[in-house]
Amino acid sequence: MKILVINAGSSSLKYQLFDMDRSEVLAKGLCERIGLDGCFTHKAKGEELVLEETMNNHSEAIKLVMKYLTDEKWGVISDISEISAVGHRAVHGAEKFVEATLMDEEKLAIMDSLAEFAPLHNPPSVVGIRACMEVMGEDVPQVGVYDTAFHYGMPKTAAIYPIPYEYYEKYGIRRYGFHGTSHGFVAGECAKLLGKAPEELNIVTCHLGNGSSIAAVKGGKCVDTSMGFTPLAGLMMGTRCGDIDPAVATFIMNKEGLTPDQMSDIMNKKSGALGVSGVSSDFRDLAAEAEKGNERCKLALDMFCYQVSKYIGAYAAAMGGVDAIVFTAGIGENNGVIREKIIKNVEFLGTKLDAEKNAQRGFAQVVSEEGSRVQVCVIPTNEELAIAQQTLKVISK
Ligand code: ADP
């Protein structure tokens, strides 16, 4: 069975075609600069094709994808009908989409109504789904897979903010959490790696990339997570501030005469590691500069590690203990120095890294010392595969 995964942005569209019987990627690519001059990249059979090709809208982009998926030279299927379903990455399902969902016009209208929850991400997903419906016809199921869904079941004690309750009722303001597809995927892979059932494990999953979040996964279900109503909350990130005293925002706005949008811009794009270091949002740059003696780069790195370890401790308390800590995403998968600093801070939980294993990368493995009470795992995330798996589950129902 073949499943296509689509990740649509405002002017881009990424795709991967999976053969689910072998969990294998048959082809993948990227439509960029949709509505502008257009660039199309397609990888299949170990080769890559790059074309300058104008795509006026997402429907034209999907048509181009279909053309090359079925192309004599570049294609991997002989007809579109071989695609059993399409899974779409969607960011914010709010309280409306609490699991992967088969889409239709009625559901798309609900998604339209959620645009303000994720103005940069939700509208392009809707456009991508509509484009697939138009190009592929009604018989091919289109499934929305939401980043918030994995976190939906967390208890109200973790989800509700201590502000007047009417704002939750009127506007749906609560903790939703993000990166859910990744947290759910690596938690599942961690259980497999440890040879245990997900129900038996308390896992802290650390998705550390440009955007970073942590989740407490108890018995396979999320019970708390660091991101909140928006992906600005929780850990400090590349350019996002994460949790700060909320009064800091109003204080700066008053002092500098800033509008809400200007303040939001500062907290989303000019804060975090970039804000503290004044140098870069990329952790490789920070490490290089810290090595040369830049104190603010060192401070930014130390603050990040400190915050991650604080969350690990907090989530151990939230779950009544922890069996495994998982690192994933750009920093989590590749930066052994950061992992070492974080784990050093939480050694009291009963874990120690195996230095040799911690220096390796590129595959899923346990990197803690044998006999550690808490296992530390590095697990490459694969959100596309997770979306394909969830899509398959929806259409198999
Ligand atoms: P995004 O959240 O945009 O998907 P990533 O998961 O790619 O971001 O994470 C980006 C971060 O990961 C950067 O800070 C970068 O330094 C780090 N990173 C990515 N690849 C590597 C690598 N090969 N070695 C060390 N650090 C890496």
Boltz pocket constraint, residues with backbone or C-beta under 6 A from the ligand:
constraints:
  - pocket:
      binder: B
      contacts: [[A, 208], [A, 209], [A, 210], [A, 211], [A, 238], [A, 281], [A, 282], [A, 283], [A, 284], [A, 285], [A, 329], [A, 330], [A, 331], [A, 334], [A, 335]]
      max_distance: 6.0
